Amino acid sequence: MADGHHRGRANRAQRTPLKAITCEYNTTSTMALQVLAGVPTLELELLRIARVEGDRIAVRRGAMTVQEAEVRNTRHSNNLLNLWQSKWVASRKGRWTARWFPDVGRQVGRGWCRMDHFTSQLLTGHGDFKAKLNGFNLAGDSACPCGFPSGNAEHLLMDCQLANQEREKLKLAMRAAGADWPFELEFMTSSEVMFRALNEFAQKRHQIYDFQR
């Protein structure tokens, strides 16, 4: 998969299933979708599989022991995560999502970190936010329903007056978990308890905003 054209095709092939898994919008970058879903880039996964299969062939031919292959298998998986992490850090896209998930390895295997239509919007900043919609010429202005000039995900989370009541519930959940406000966004996705509180906040936000329209 060294050819750039083939790499692009591999990652594009992931978009449809990743959007289904994360309930995300078409405007969200493929890399952000991969991190949200906890699924490595397809190009890297295919490379890992090829190397593992090469080791299996070597074992069958007697050129490598099973134990050596197992050690190398772990190394291949670690290399995949390291390469994926490097790509995520270097990317110019998905920077709001990167504040929630700075370490891609921690997202892999989190069965409880399941996305829904509302939570995924909050974690990517894409979707029903006036500032984002205006950027795609899908809204006449960028203002939040509360009147703030830039209605984006960060404004909603941190200081939208319409979400004050739900934000206080979120703060209580944080304090119960041993954190103070303001906080690192990564903390909100670090445990099932905190992620559930974040999910409830995202769900209520849409009820509040829909009522204002």
C-alpha positions as CSV (number, residue, x, y, z in Angstrom):
1,M,0.0,0.0,0.0
2,A,2.9,2.3,-0.6
3,D,1.2,4.0,-3.6
4,G,-0.6,7.2,-2.5
5,H,-3.5,6.5,-4.9
6,H,-4.1,3.1,-3.3
7,R,-3.8,4.5,0.2
8,G,-6.5,7.1,-0.7
9,R,-8.8,4.5,-2.1
10,A,-8.4,2.4,1.0
11,N,-9.3,5.2,3.4
12,R,-12.2,6.4,1.2
13,A,-13.5,2.8,1.4
14,Q,-13.8,3.2,5.1
15,R,-15.9,6.3,5.1
16,T,-19.4,4.8,4.6
17,P,-19.1,2.1,7.4
18,L,-17.4,4.7,9.7
19,K,-20.1,7.2,9.2
20,A,-22.6,4.5,10.1
21,I,-20.7,3.5,13.2
22,T,-20.2,7.1,14.4
23,C,-23.5,8.6,13.2
24,E,-21.5,11.5,11.7
25,Y,-21.9,14.0,8.9
26,N,-20.3,13.9,5.5
27,T,-18.2,16.9,6.3
28,T,-16.3,15.1,9.1
29,S,-12.8,14.1,8.0
30,T,-12.0,10.4,7.5
31,M,-9.3,10.6,10.1
32,A,-11.6,12.0,12.7
33,L,-14.2,9.2,11.9
34,Q,-11.5,6.6,12.4
35,V,-10.5,8.0,15.8
36,L,-14.2,8.3,16.9
37,A,-14.8,4.7,16.0
38,G,-11.5,3.4,17.4
39,V,-10.7,1.9,14.1
40,P,-7.2,2.3,12.6
41,T,-6.7,3.6,9.1
42,L,-7.3,0.8,6.6
43,E,-4.0,1.4,4.9
44,L,-2.1,0.7,8.2
45,E,-4.3,-2.2,9.1
46,L,-3.7,-3.9,5.7
47,L,0.0,-3.4,6.2
48,R,-0.2,-5.0,9.6
49,I,-2.1,-8.0,8.3
50,A,0.4,-8.4,5.4
51,R,3.3,-8.5,7.9
52,V,1.5,-10.9,10.2
53,E,0.7,-13.2,7.3
54,G,4.3,-13.1,6.2
55,D,5.4,-14.2,9.7
56,R,2.8,-17.1,9.6
57,I,4.3,-18.3,6.3
58,A,7.8,-18.1,7.8
59,V,6.6,-20.3,10.7
60,R,5.1,-22.9,8.4
61,R,8.4,-23.0,6.5
62,G,10.4,-23.4,9.7
63,A,12.2,-20.0,9.3
64,M,10.6,-18.6,12.5
65,T,9.3,-20.1,15.7
66,V,5.7,-19.6,16.9
67,Q,7.0,-17.7,19.9
68,E,9.0,-15.3,17.6
69,A,5.9,-14.8,15.5
70,E,3.8,-13.9,18.6
71,V,6.4,-11.3,19.7
72,R,6.5,-9.8,16.2
73,N,2.7,-9.8,16.1
74,T,2.6,-7.6,19.2
75,R,5.3,-5.4,17.6
76,H,3.3,-5.0,14.4
77,S,0.3,-3.9,16.4
78,N,2.3,-1.4,18.4
79,N,3.9,-0.1,15.2
80,L,0.4,0.4,13.8
81,L,-0.7,2.4,16.8
82,N,2.5,4.5,16.7
83,L,2.1,5.3,13.0
84,W,-1.6,6.1,13.4
85,Q,-0.8,8.4,16.4
86,S,1.8,10.2,14.3
87,K,-0.6,10.8,11.5
88,W,-3.3,12.0,14.0
89,V,-0.9,14.5,15.6
90,A,0.4,15.8,12.3
91,S,-3.1,16.2,10.7
92,R,-4.5,19.6,10.2
93,K,-8.1,18.2,10.3
94,G,-10.1,17.1,13.3
95,R,-8.3,19.3,15.8
96,W,-11.4,19.8,17.9
97,T,-11.8,16.0,18.0
98,A,-8.1,15.6,18.9
99,R,-8.7,17.6,22.1
100,W,-11.2,14.9,23.2
101,F,-9.0,12.0,21.9
102,P,-5.4,13.0,21.8
103,D,-4.2,9.4,22.1
104,V,-5.7,7.1,19.5
105,G,-4.5,4.0,21.3
106,R,-6.8,4.7,24.2
107,Q,-9.9,4.8,22.0
108,V,-9.2,1.3,20.6
109,G,-11.3,-1.3,22.5
110,R,-13.5,1.1,24.4
111,G,-16.8,-0.7,23.9
112,W,-18.6,1.8,26.1
113,C,-17.5,4.8,24.0
114,R,-20.3,4.4,21.5
115,M,-21.4,7.4,19.4
116,D,-24.8,8.6,18.7
117,H,-26.0,11.4,16.4
118,F,-25.8,14.1,19.0
119,T,-22.7,13.1,20.9
120,S,-20.7,12.7,17.8
121,Q,-21.6,16.2,16.7
122,L,-20.3,17.6,20.0
123,L,-17.0,15.7,19.7
124,T,-16.4,16.7,16.0
125,G,-17.9,20.1,15.9
126,H,-19.7,19.1,12.6
127,G,-23.4,19.0,12.3
128,D,-26.1,21.2,13.6
129,F,-24.0,24.2,14.7
130,K,-24.7,27.5,13.0
131,A,-21.0,28.5,12.8
132,K,-20.2,25.2,11.0
133,L,-23.3,25.3,8.7
134,N,-22.6,28.9,7.8
135,G,-19.1,27.9,6.8
136,F,-20.6,25.6,4.2
137,N,-23.2,28.2,3.1
138,L,-26.0,26.2,4.7
139,A,-27.0,28.9,7.2
140,G,-27.5,32.6,6.9
141,D,-25.3,33.4,9.8
142,S,-23.1,31.9,12.5
143,A,-25.0,33.0,15.6
144,C,-26.0,30.6,18.3
145,P,-29.7,30.6,19.3
146,C,-28.6,32.3,22.5
147,G,-27.3,35.3,20.5
148,F,-23.6,34.6,20.8
149,P,-22.0,35.4,17.4
150,S,-20.3,32.0,16.9
151,G,-22.5,29.0,17.6
152,N,-20.0,26.2,17.6
153,A,-19.4,23.1,19.7
154,E,-16.9,24.8,22.1
155,H,-19.4,27.6,22.8
156,L,-22.1,25.1,23.6
157,L,-19.9,23.2,25.9
158,M,-18.3,26.1,27.8
159,D,-20.7,29.0,28.0
160,C,-24.0,28.9,26.0
161,Q,-26.6,30.3,28.3
162,L,-29.3,28.1,27.0
163,A,-27.3,25.1,28.2
164,N,-26.5,26.4,31.7
165,Q,-28.8,24.0,33.5
166,E,-27.4,20.9,31.7
167,R,-23.9,22.2,32.0
168,E,-24.3,22.4,35.8
169,K,-25.3,18.7,35.8
170,L,-22.1,18.0,33.8
171,K,-20.0,19.9,36.3
172,L,-21.5,17.9,39.2
173,A,-20.6,14.6,37.4
174,M,-17.1,15.9,36.9
175,R,-16.7,16.9,40.5
176,A,-18.0,13.5,41.6
177,A,-15.3,12.0,39.4
178,G,-12.6,14.1,41.0
179,A,-12.1,16.9,38.4
180,D,-12.8,20.6,38.4
181,W,-14.1,23.0,35.8
182,P,-12.7,24.1,33.4
183,F,-11.0,20.8,32.4
184,E,-9.2,18.9,29.7
185,L,-11.7,17.6,27.2
186,E,-9.9,14.3,27.2
187,F,-11.1,13.7,30.8
188,M,-14.7,13.6,29.5
189,T,-14.0,10.6,27.4
190,S,-11.6,8.8,29.8
191,S,-14.3,6.7,31.6
192,E,-17.7,5.2,31.0
193,V,-19.2,7.3,33.8
194,M,-18.0,10.6,32.4
195,F,-18.8,9.6,28.8
196,R,-22.4,8.8,29.9
197,A,-22.7,12.3,31.5
198,L,-21.4,13.9,28.3
199,N,-23.9,11.9,26.2
200,E,-26.7,13.1,28.4
201,F,-25.5,16.7,27.9
202,A,-25.4,16.3,24.2
203,Q,-28.9,14.8,24.1
204,K,-30.4,17.7,26.2
205,R,-28.7,20.3,24.1
206,H,-30.7,19.4,21.0
207,Q,-33.9,19.5,23.0
208,I,-33.1,23.0,24.2
209,Y,-32.0,24.3,20.8
210,D,-35.0,22.8,19.0
211,F,-37.3,24.5,21.5
212,Q,-35.8,27.9,20.7
213,R,-36.4,27.6,17.0
